[in-house]
Amino acid sequence: MTDESSNWIEEILKRAKEVAVMLNQGKTIKGGMELVSMLDQLIAHYADLNPAQQTNIKEMIIGLHQCQNDHDFYSIADYLQFELPYILTH
């Protein structure tokens, strides 16, 4: 992993953690808006990911969408705190 790729991954993971905290605190509107922004940043770097990571990101986004439809903000926070770091570091 290059320093450049490491930098954007660290930034996304930092933002993901911040969003997860907001959602766990019940700040769902602000957290949801920040989630969209963070996902935009992630998608901008999608081509930098390996094929397995790309597949896992697609599956995670589908899961996030389902959680959003179910208003399950705690599960969204779990995706951001646990799934996303694993995907981006493996």
Stockholm file with secondary structure:
# STOCKHOLM 1.0

chainA/1-90         MTDESSNWIEEILKRAKEVAVMLNQGKTIKGGMELVSMLDQLIAHYADLNPAQQTNIKEMIIGLHQCQNDHDFYSIADYLQFELPYILTH
#=GR chainA/1-90 SS CCHHHHHHHHHHHHHHHHHHHHHHTTCHHHHHHHHHHHHHHHHHTGGGSCHHHHHHHHHHHHHHHHHHHTTCHHHHHHIIIIIHHHHHHC
#=GC SS_cons        CCHHHHHHHHHHHHHHHHHHHHHHTTCHHHHHHHHHHHHHHHHHTGGGSCHHHHHHHHHHHHHHHHHHHTTCHHHHHHIIIIIHHHHHHC
//
